[in-house]
Amino acid sequence: MDDFGFFRVAAASPEVRIADPSFNASKIIDTVRKADLDNVGCLVFPELSVTAYTCGDLFSQDLLIQEAEEAVALILEKTKDCNLFFAIGAPVMALGKRFNCALFLGRGKLWGIVPKTYLPNYNEFYEQRWFESGRNLRSLEIEYAGSPTLMGTDLIFECDGVKIGIELCEDLWVPNPPSSLMAMAGAEVILNLSASDDIIGKRDYLTELIKQQSARCRCGYVYSSAGWGESSTDLVFSAKNFIAEDGAIFAKEDLFPIHPIYISHSLDIEKIRNERAKFNTFSVSEDYLREFRVISCGFIPSKEPITAKDPEFKVDPYPFVPLDPKKLDQRCQEIIDIQAFGLMKRLDAIGAKKVVIGISGGLDSTLALLVALKAFNRLNLPLKNIIGVTMPGLATSSRTKNNATLLMEYLGVTALEIPIGEAVALHFRDIGQDPEKYDATFENSQARERTQILMDLANKEGGIVVGTGDMSELALGWATYNGDQMSMYGVNASVPKTLVKHLVKWFTTVLSPEVSKILLDICDTPISPELVPSKDGENIDQKTEDLVGPYELHDFFLFHFLRNSFPPKKIFFLAKNAFKGAYDETTILKWMKVFFKRFFSQQFKRSCMPDGPKVGSVNLSPRGDWRMPSDASVALWLKQIDNL
């Protein structure tokens, strides 16, 4: 927590014997010790884990209730040297009534007892036969397992600086779960002790329920359910255990295991806090704070810090690109629809029926052309109204030129070729530029000449210029100001470079084999602005990633800097894990410094960027997600990088 804001949690479902608290206590103790060796900060067990959930009318026996309390005392004694906190389930007598409770323990102390609020009494459930709802219990002081403690539904526990709320099983399934109120009172991690039986389709529904609740509450959600050992008289329990964080499941257990279950994961509490601070519709409310009592349980000083080498700790190197092919296909289709719909609306709003696009034979312009194709097909506009322009210059390769020409021919759009060599040479003479000096003026003059042609051609045709630049280029400022940085509508403006190739490849599933072949070759072509002549005039010598660094690194930096608001120190920590074996630490730091320098110094290009559709959670529009002064200092971020 001190260095990077991670808090390790676990969910366990040990073997149980029905109505045998002594046996169950021994299994709980063993699991707590296992979790302690795993550097877990907080562990959760199933509902009524001390007695088993399926005791039925045995819950009416005082002997079972008393034995459960003695078992809890034994657990406290045998785990007092363990440096973690954990929640177990047990029946508790208070005010002459029985309650289905979660007991929060750690370091030999019972910190509090949380009774279940919502008791199901339908279908296979009849908990109201034995238990009372704890809805109205608030900070009641009782004697339990040999010491005084608080009991109530108003308790939140603070451990290692992390606020933890507890609910039990059915509490999650109701319209207004207690965890929602706890989150609004500051709880960052929710533990759920459950005994959810298995019927057809229930696991899928539960998975979505946990994902959605963790997303709504912007919290970590740790769910443990009863498993092997529970009665199968009428029901089957398969130990459905989950660990979720802000809408994503990070750990879960397979169906129907016949062994004890234990899963763990390091929750990113810093990310959760940043999310809560960013989204003003979620805020900790004073009204809810007054409804809860926070019990400080202390810190966990001896826990080993998480490292990038931990086998469990996996960081996705491509945060913009889903690993699951099915999800990737779905995301590509959705993004393309958003891009096309945005362009359709813009054309409809201004009454334009033509677009002009500079086609280079590279990925970005290809994607813009394909998006325009989809938009025109949906608007029932003739494809000849899409005017693609190739503008070969001083460094255009035959590969990109041929791909651009063939692509437009096969797609049936209007294809124009307007060479810029003569115009640029005249411009060089006018401004006194040495044509043999391959500097920024040499490169930018070509980019601005191309933009001038596109703009004037759009005026002539009564259309608009569709921009092709992507979000990664905007982040790095890898665009010529008032050149390819400018257009009348930028369809790729919020699409990261690491996703562009996948979007182009998606079209191979819906277009002809001839077009698909060209698209695949474009995907394999090195990324280049083609503004500096190659040595042989054919191959591409000027490669963007040789100059500004790998886009996979820059997209990784961009995502965690903008989406998660992480500082360089944490981004570097994550990158070391994500790109282990691909880049060494020196290389990562080198390009991270380039990223931050360019991101800050090039903001002026983003401050006046054209309109374009937002397609994801990260966007650089100065009118929406990112508003930054163009003269902000990068010193603070570079200082931290230099100290890594």
C-alpha positions in Angstrom: 0.0 0.0 0.0 2.8 2.4 0.8 4.5 2.2 -2.6 1.9 1.4 -5.1 -1.5 1.2 -3.4 -2.0 -2.6 -3.7 -3.9 -4.6 -1.1 -3.8 -8.3 -1.3 -7.1 -10.2 -0.7 -8.2 -13.8 -0.8 -11.4 -15.9 -0.8 -11.4 -19.4 0.6 -13.9 -22.3 0.9 -12.3 -25.0 3.0 -13.9 -28.4 3.5 -16.7 -28.3 6.1 -18.5 -30.9 8.2 -22.1 -30.1 9.0 -22.6 -29.1 12.7 -18.9 -29.8 13.6 -17.4 -26.4 14.6 -14.2 -28.0 16.0 -13.4 -29.6 12.6 -14.4 -26.5 10.7 -12.3 -24.3 13.0 -9.2 -26.4 12.2 -9.7 -26.0 8.5 -10.2 -22.2 8.9 -7.0 -22.0 10.9 -5.0 -23.9 8.3 -6.3 -21.6 5.6 -5.6 -18.4 7.6 -2.0 -19.6 8.0 -1.8 -20.3 4.2 -3.0 -16.8 3.4 -0.6 -15.3 5.9 2.3 -16.9 4.0 0.7 -15.6 0.8 1.1 -12.0 2.1 -2.7 -11.6 2.1 -4.0 -8.5 4.0 -7.7 -9.6 4.2 -9.3 -13.0 3.7 -13.0 -14.0 3.5 -14.7 -17.4 4.3 -18.2 -18.6 3.3 -21.4 -17.8 5.2 -21.8 -19.8 8.4 -18.4 -21.4 7.7 -17.9 -22.3 11.4 -21.0 -24.5 11.5 -21.7 -25.1 7.8 -24.7 -23.5 6.2 -26.9 -26.5 5.8 -27.5 -27.3 9.5 -31.2 -26.8 9.2 -33.1 -27.0 12.4 -29.9 -27.8 14.3 -29.5 -24.0 14.4 -32.2 -24.1 17.0 -29.9 -26.1 19.3 -28.1 -24.0 21.9 -25.3 -26.6 21.9 -24.4 -25.8 18.3 -24.5 -22.1 19.0 -22.2 -22.5 22.1 -19.8 -24.8 20.3 -19.6 -22.3 17.4 -18.6 -19.6 19.9 -15.9 -21.8 21.5 -14.6 -22.6 18.0 -14.3 -18.9 17.3 -12.3 -18.5 20.5 -10.0 -21.3 19.4 -9.5 -19.6 15.9 -8.6 -16.4 17.7 -6.0 -18.1 19.8 -4.5 -20.1 17.1 -4.2 -17.3 14.6 -3.0 -14.4 16.9 0.5 -14.6 15.4 -0.8 -14.3 11.8 -0.6 -10.8 10.4 -3.8 -10.5 8.4 -7.5 -9.9 8.9 -10.3 -12.3 8.0 -14.0 -12.7 8.1 -15.7 -16.0 9.1 -19.4 -16.9 9.3 -21.2 -18.1 12.5 -24.6 -18.1 14.2 -24.6 -15.6 17.1 -27.0 -15.1 20.0 -27.8 -11.5 20.9 -30.8 -9.9 22.6 -32.2 -13.4 23.0 -32.3 -14.0 19.2 -30.2 -15.8 16.7 -28.4 -13.9 13.9 -26.5 -15.1 10.8 -23.3 -13.2 11.2 -19.9 -12.3 9.7 -17.2 -12.0 12.3 -14.2 -9.9 11.5 -11.0 -11.2 13.2 -7.3 -10.5 13.1 -4.2 -10.7 15.4 -6.0 -12.6 18.1 -8.9 -10.0 18.3 -12.5 -10.0 17.3 -13.0 -6.5 15.8 -16.7 -6.7 15.2 -19.7 -8.7 14.2 -21.9 -7.9 11.1 -25.3 -9.6 11.0 -27.1 -10.4 7.8 -29.7 -7.8 6.7 -31.8 -9.6 4.2 -32.9 -13.2 5.0 -34.3 -15.1 2.1 -37.4 -17.0 2.7 -38.5 -18.2 -0.7 -38.0 -21.3 -2.9 -35.2 -23.4 -1.3 -34.4 -20.8 1.3 -36.1 -20.5 4.7 -33.6 -18.6 6.9 -36.2 -16.7 8.8 -37.1 -20.0 10.4 -33.9 -19.7 12.5 -32.5 -16.2 12.2 -33.5 -12.6 12.7 -32.6 -9.8 10.4 -29.8 -7.5 11.7 -31.3 -4.5 9.9 -31.9 -2.5 13.1 -28.8 -3.6 15.0 -26.3 -0.7 15.3 -23.1 -0.8 17.3 -24.5 -3.0 19.9 -21.9 -4.0 22.5 -22.0 -7.7 23.3 -19.7 -10.3 25.0 -18.6 -13.0 22.5 -15.8 -15.5 22.5 -14.5 -14.2 25.8 -14.3 -10.5 25.0 -16.5 -7.5 24.4 -17.1 -6.5 20.8 -19.5 -4.4 18.7 -22.3 -5.9 16.6 -24.2 -4.1 14.0 -24.9 -3.5 10.3 -23.2 0.0 10.7 -19.6 -1.3 11.0 -16.8 -0.6 8.5 -13.3 -1.9 9.3 -10.1 0.0 8.4 -7.1 -2.3 7.9 -3.8 -1.1 6.6 -5.4 2.2 5.6 -8.1 0.3 3.5 -11.7 0.6 4.5 -13.6 -2.7 4.4 -17.3 -3.3 4.4 -19.1 -6.7 4.9 -22.4 -8.1 3.6 -23.8 -11.6 3.5 -25.1 -13.5 0.4 -28.7 -12.3 -0.2 -27.7 -8.8 0.8 -26.1 -8.5 -2.7 -29.2 -9.6 -4.6 -31.6 -6.9 -3.3 -32.4 -3.6 -5.1 -30.3 -1.6 -2.5 -27.5 -3.7 -1.2 -25.8 -2.7 2.0 -22.5 -2.6 0.1 -23.8 0.4 -1.9 -24.3 2.3 1.3 -21.0 1.2 2.7 -19.2 2.4 -0.5 -20.9 5.8 -0.2 -19.5 5.9 3.4 -16.0 5.2 2.1 -15.7 1.4 2.0 -13.2 0.5 -0.7 -13.3 -3.3 -0.4 -16.5 -5.3 0.1 -16.4 -8.8 1.5 -19.3 -11.1 0.9 -19.8 -14.3 2.9 -22.2 -16.5 0.9 -23.8 -19.9 0.7 -25.2 -19.7 -2.8 -26.5 -23.1 -4.2 -26.1 -24.1 -7.8 -29.0 -24.2 -10.3 -28.9 -23.7 -14.1 -27.7 -20.3 -15.1 -27.1 -19.0 -11.6 -23.4 -18.8 -11.8 -23.5 -16.6 -14.9 -26.1 -14.3 -13.3 -24.0 -14.1 -10.1 -20.8 -13.3 -12.1 -22.6 -10.3 -13.7 -24.1 -9.2 -10.4 -20.6 -9.1 -8.8 -19.1 -7.3 -11.7 -21.8 -4.7 -11.8 -21.8 -4.1 -8.1 -18.0 -3.6 -8.0 -18.4 -1.2 -11.0 -21.3 0.8 -9.4 -19.5 1.0 -6.1 -16.1 1.5 -7.7 -14.6 -1.0 -5.3 -13.0 -4.3 -4.8 -15.4 -7.1 -4.2 -14.3 -10.4 -2.6 -16.9 -13.2 -2.6 -16.7 -16.6 -1.0 -19.4 -19.2 -1.1 -20.0 -22.6 0.6 -18.6 -25.6 -1.1 -17.4 -29.2 -0.5 -18.9 -30.7 2.6 -22.3 -28.9 2.7 -25.4 -31.2 2.6 -26.6 -32.3 -0.8 -30.0 -33.4 0.5 -31.8 -30.9 -1.7 -29.1 -28.5 -2.9 -25.5 -28.5 -4.3 -22.9 -25.9 -3.4 -19.9 -25.5 -5.7 -17.8 -22.9 -3.9 -18.4 -20.0 -6.3 -15.5 -17.7 -5.3 -14.8 -14.4 -7.0 -12.5 -11.4 -6.7 -13.6 -8.4 -8.7 -12.3 -4.8 -9.1 -14.3 -1.9 -10.5 -16.3 -4.0 -13.0 -13.7 -6.7 -13.8 -13.4 -10.2 -12.5 -9.7 -10.9 -11.7 -9.9 -14.2 -10.0 -12.5 -17.0 -9.9 -12.8 -20.7 -9.2 -13.8 -23.5 -11.5 -17.2 -25.2 -11.1 -17.7 -28.1 -8.7 -14.3 -28.6 -7.2 -13.9 -31.5 -4.8 -11.1 -29.8 -2.9 -10.7 -26.8 -0.7 -10.8 -23.5 -2.6 -8.4 -20.6 -2.3 -7.9 -17.7 -4.6 -6.0 -14.5 -4.1 -5.4 -11.2 -5.9 -3.8 -7.8 -5.3 -6.5 -5.1 -5.5 -5.3 -1.7 -6.8 -6.7 0.6 -4.1 -4.9 3.6 -5.6 -6.8 3.0 -8.9 -10.1 2.7 -7.0 -9.4 6.0 -5.2 -8.5 7.8 -8.4 -11.6 6.5 -10.0 -13.8 7.7 -7.2 -12.1 11.1 -7.2 -12.5 11.5 -11.0 -16.2 10.6 -11.3 -18.1 13.3 -9.5 -21.4 11.2 -9.6 -19.7 8.9 -7.1 -18.8 10.7 -3.9 -18.5 9.8 -0.2 -21.4 11.5 1.4 -21.5 13.0 4.9 -25.0 11.6 5.3 -23.7 8.1 4.8 -20.6 8.7 6.9 -22.9 9.4 9.8 -24.7 6.1 9.3 -21.5 4.0 9.8 -18.9 3.5 12.4 -15.3 3.0 11.3 -13.3 0.6 13.4 -9.5 1.0 13.0 -7.9 -2.4 13.1 -4.3 -1.2 12.5 -1.7 -1.8 9.8 0.2 -4.8 8.5 3.8 -3.7 8.7 5.5 -7.0 8.1 3.8 -7.9 4.7 6.3 -8.2 1.9 5.8 -5.6 -0.8 4.3 -6.8 -4.1 6.9 -7.0 -6.9 6.7 -7.1 -10.7 8.1 -10.7 -10.4 5.2 -12.1 -8.5 3.8 -15.0 -10.6 0.2 -14.1 -9.6 0.7 -10.4 -10.5 -0.1 -10.1 -14.2 -0.3 -6.8 -16.0 -1.9 -6.6 -19.5 0.6 -5.0 -21.9 -2.2 -4.0 -24.3 -4.8 -2.3 -22.2 -6.7 -1.0 -25.3 -6.8 -4.5 -26.9 -8.8 -7.3 -25.4 -7.0 -10.6 -25.1 -10.1 -12.7 -25.8 -10.6 -12.9 -29.7 -14.4 -12.8 -29.3 -14.3 -9.7 -27.2 -11.7 -8.1 -29.6 -14.0 -8.8 -32.5 -16.9 -7.3 -30.6 -14.9 -4.2 -29.6 -13.7 -3.6 -33.2 -17.2 -3.8 -34.5 -18.5 -1.4 -31.9 -15.7 1.1 -32.5 -16.2 1.1 -36.2 -19.9 1.6 -35.8 -19.2 4.6 -33.5 -16.7 6.1 -36.0 -19.1 5.6 -39.0 -22.1 6.9 -37.1 -20.2 10.0 -36.0 -19.2 10.7 -39.6 -22.8 10.1 -40.8 -24.2 12.6 -38.4 -21.6 15.2 -39.3 -22.4 14.9 -43.0 -26.1 15.0 -42.3 -25.8 18.1 -40.1 -23.9 20.2 -42.7 -25.6 18.8 -45.7 -22.4 17.5 -47.3 -22.5 14.4 -49.5 -18.7 14.1 -50.3 -15.6 13.5 -48.3 -11.9 13.9 -49.2 -9.3 11.7 -47.6 -5.6 11.6 -48.1 -4.7 7.9 -48.7 -1.0 7.1 -47.9 -1.2 3.3 -47.9 -0.6 3.3 -44.2 -2.8 2.0 -41.4 -4.5 5.3 -40.3 -5.6 6.5 -43.7 -6.8 3.0 -44.6 -9.0 2.9 -41.4 -10.4 6.3 -42.2 -11.2 5.2 -45.7 -12.9 2.0 -44.5 -15.0 3.9 -41.9 -16.1 6.3 -44.7 -17.0 3.3 -46.8 -19.3 2.0 -44.0 -20.8 5.4 -43.4 -21.6 6.0 -47.1 -23.1 2.5 -47.5 -25.4 3.2 -44.5 -26.4 6.6 -45.9 -27.0 5.1 -49.3 -24.6 7.6 -50.8 -22.6 6.7 -54.0 -19.1 5.5 -53.1 -17.7 7.7 -55.9 -18.4 10.6 -53.5 -15.5 9.3 -51.4 -12.6 11.0 -52.9 -9.3 9.4 -52.0 -6.2 11.3 -52.9 -2.7 9.8 -53.1 0.0 12.5 -53.0 3.4 10.9 -53.7 6.2 13.1 -52.4 9.9 13.0 -52.0 9.9 9.8 -49.9 6.9 7.8 -51.0 7.6 4.1 -51.4 6.2 2.0 -54.2 4.7 -0.4 -51.7 2.5 2.1 -49.9 1.6 3.9 -53.2 0.6 0.7 -54.9 -1.5 -0.5 -51.9 -3.3 2.9 -51.7 -4.1 2.8 -55.4 -5.3 -0.8 -55.6 -7.3 -0.4 -52.4 -9.3 2.5 -53.8 -9.8 0.8 -57.1 -11.2 -2.4 -55.5 -13.4 -0.4 -53.1 -14.9 1.6 -56.0 -14.2 5.1 -54.6 -12.9 8.1 -56.6 -9.1 7.9 -56.7 -7.0 10.9 -57.5 -3.2 11.2 -57.7 -1.7 14.6 -57.1 2.1 14.5 -56.8 3.5 17.2 -54.4 7.2 17.1 -55.5 7.1 20.1 -57.8 5.0 22.3 -55.4 7.2 21.4 -52.5 10.4 22.2 -54.5 8.9 25.6 -55.4 8.0 26.2 -51.8 11.6 25.4 -50.8 12.9 27.9 -53.2 10.5 30.5 -51.9 11.5 30.1 -48.3 15.2 29.4 -49.0 15.1 25.8 -47.8 18.0 23.5 -48.8 16.3 20.4 -50.4 19.2 18.3 -49.3 18.7 19.2 -45.6 16.3 16.7 -44.1 15.1 18.7 -41.1 11.7 19.5 -39.6 11.1 22.1 -42.4 11.8 19.5 -45.0 9.3 17.1 -43.5 6.6 19.6 -42.4 6.5 21.4 -45.7 5.3 18.2 -47.4 2.7 17.5 -44.7 1.3 21.0 -45.0 1.3 20.9 -48.8 -0.8 17.7 -48.6 -3.3 19.2 -46.2 -3.6 22.3 -48.4 -4.5 20.1 -51.4 -7.1 18.2 -49.4 -8.7 21.3 -48.0 -8.9 23.1 -51.3 -10.2 20.0 -53.0 -12.9 19.6 -50.4 -13.9 23.2 -51.0 -14.1 22.6 -54.7 -16.1 19.4 -54.3 -18.4 20.7 -51.6 -17.2 18.1 -49.2 -15.2 17.8 -46.0 -11.7 16.6 -45.2 -11.8 13.5 -43.0 -8.8 13.4 -40.7 -6.7 10.2 -40.4 -4.5 10.8 -37.4 -4.9 8.5 -34.3 -4.9 9.2 -30.6 -1.4 7.8 -30.0 0.0 10.3 -32.6 -1.9 13.1 -30.8 -0.5 12.1 -27.5 3.0 12.3 -28.8 2.4 15.3 -31.0 3.6 13.1 -33.9 1.7 15.3 -36.4 2.5 18.5 -38.3 0.7 21.5 -36.8 -1.7 22.8 -39.4 -0.7 19.8 -41.5 -2.0 16.3 -40.9 -3.0 17.6 -37.4 -5.9 19.4 -39.1 -9.1 18.2 -40.8 -12.8 18.9 -40.7 -13.7 15.7 -38.8 -11.2 13.3 -37.4 -12.7 9.8 -37.3 -9.6 8.2 -35.7 -8.9 10.9 -33.1 -9.6 8.6 -30.1 -8.4 5.3 -31.5 -5.0 4.2 -30.1 -2.3 3.0 -32.5 -2.2 -0.5 -30.9 -5.9 -1.0 -31.9 -5.8 0.5 -35.4 -4.3 -2.6 -36.9 -7.0 -4.8 -35.4 -9.7 -2.5 -36.7 -8.3 -2.7 -40.2 -8.0 -6.5 -39.9 -11.7 -6.7 -38.9 -12.7 -5.5 -42.3 -11.0 -8.6 -43.8 -14.0 -10.5 -42.4 -16.6 -8.5 -44.4 -14.8 -7.4 -47.6 -13.6 -9.3 -50.7 -10.5 -11.6 -50.7 -8.8 -9.1 -53.1 -9.3 -6.2 -50.7 -8.4 -8.4 -47.7 -5.1 -9.3 -49.2 -4.2 -5.6 -49.6 -5.4 -4.8 -46.0 -3.2 -7.5 -44.6 -0.1 -6.2 -46.4 -0.9 -2.7 -45.1 -1.0 -4.2 -41.6 2.5 -5.6 -42.2 3.9 -2.4 -43.6 6.3 -0.5 -41.2 4.7 2.6 -39.6 6.3 5.7 -41.3 5.4 9.3 -42.2 7.5 8.7 -45.4 8.9 12.3 -45.3 12.6 11.5 -45.7 13.8 9.7 -48.8 15.1 6.1 -48.4 18.6 5.2 -49.6 17.3 3.0 -52.4 14.1 4.9 -53.2 12.0 1.8 -52.6 12.2 0.5 -49.1 11.0 2.4 -46.0 14.0 3.7 -44.0 12.2 6.3 -41.8 10.3 4.2 -39.2 8.3 6.1 -36.7 8.9 3.7 -33.8 12.7 4.0 -34.3 12.3 7.8 -33.7 9.7 8.1 -31.0 9.6 4.6 -29.5 7.4 1.6 -29.6 3.7 2.4 -29.8 2.9 -0.5 -27.5 4.9 1.2 -24.8 3.5 4.6 -25.4 -0.1 3.3 -25.5 0.6 1.6 -22.2 1.9 4.8 -20.7 -1.0 6.8 -22.1 -3.6 4.5 -20.7 -2.3 4.4 -17.2 -1.4 8.1 -17.1 -4.8 9.3 -18.4 -7.3 6.5 -17.4 -5.8 5.7 -14.0 -4.0 8.9 -13.2 -0.9 6.9 -12.1 2.4 8.7 -11.6 5.6 7.6 -13.5 6.8 5.5 -10.6 3.7 3.2 -10.7 3.5 3.1 -14.5 7.2 2.0 -14.5 6.4 -0.7 -12.0 3.5 -2.0 -14.1 5.4 -1.8 -17.3 8.3 -3.9 -15.9 5.8 -6.7 -15.4 3.7 -6.2 -18.5 6.8 -6.2 -20.9 9.0 -8.6 -19.0 11.3 -10.3 -21.6 10.4 -7.7 -24.3 12.0 -4.5 -22.9 14.6 -4.1 -20.2 14.2 -1.4 -17.5 16.6 1.0 -19.2 14.6 0.9 -22.4 11.3 1.4 -20.6 12.6 4.4 -18.7 14.1 5.9 -21.9 10.8 5.8 -23.8 8.8 6.8 -20.8 10.8 10.0 -20.6 10.2 10.6 -24.3 6.5 10.0 -23.7 6.2 12.6 -20.9 8.4 15.2 -22.6 6.4 15.0 -25.9 3.0 14.7 -24.2 3.5 18.0 -22.3 5.3 19.9 -25.0 2.9 19.0 -27.7 -0.4 19.9 -25.9 -0.8 23.0 -28.2 -1.6 20.7 -31.1 -4.3 19.0 -29.1 -5.8 22.2 -27.8 -7.1 23.0 -31.3 -7.7 19.5 -32.7 -10.8 19.0 -34.9 -14.0 17.3 -33.8 -14.1 13.6 -33.8 -16.0 10.8 -32.0 -15.0 9.4 -28.7 -14.8 5.6 -28.8 -13.3 4.6 -25.5 -12.6 5.7 -21.9 -9.4 7.5 -22.9 -9.7 10.6 -25.1 -7.7 13.7 -25.7 -10.4 16.1 -26.9 -9.8 19.6 -25.4 -13.6 19.9 -25.3 -14.1 16.8 -23.2 -11.8 14.4 -21.4 -8.5 16.2 -21.4 -8.1 19.9 -20.7 -4.5 20.9 -20.1 -2.7 24.2 -20.5 -0.3 24.1 -23.4 2.5 25.6 -21.3 2.3 23.2 -18.3 5.7 22.1 -16.9 6.7 18.5 -17.1 9.5 18.9 -14.5 7.6 17.1 -11.7 7.1 13.9 -13.8 10.6 13.9 -15.2 12.0 14.3 -11.7 10.3 11.2 -10.6 11.5 9.2 -13.7 15.1 10.4 -13.0 14.8 9.0 -9.5 13.6 5.6 -10.5 
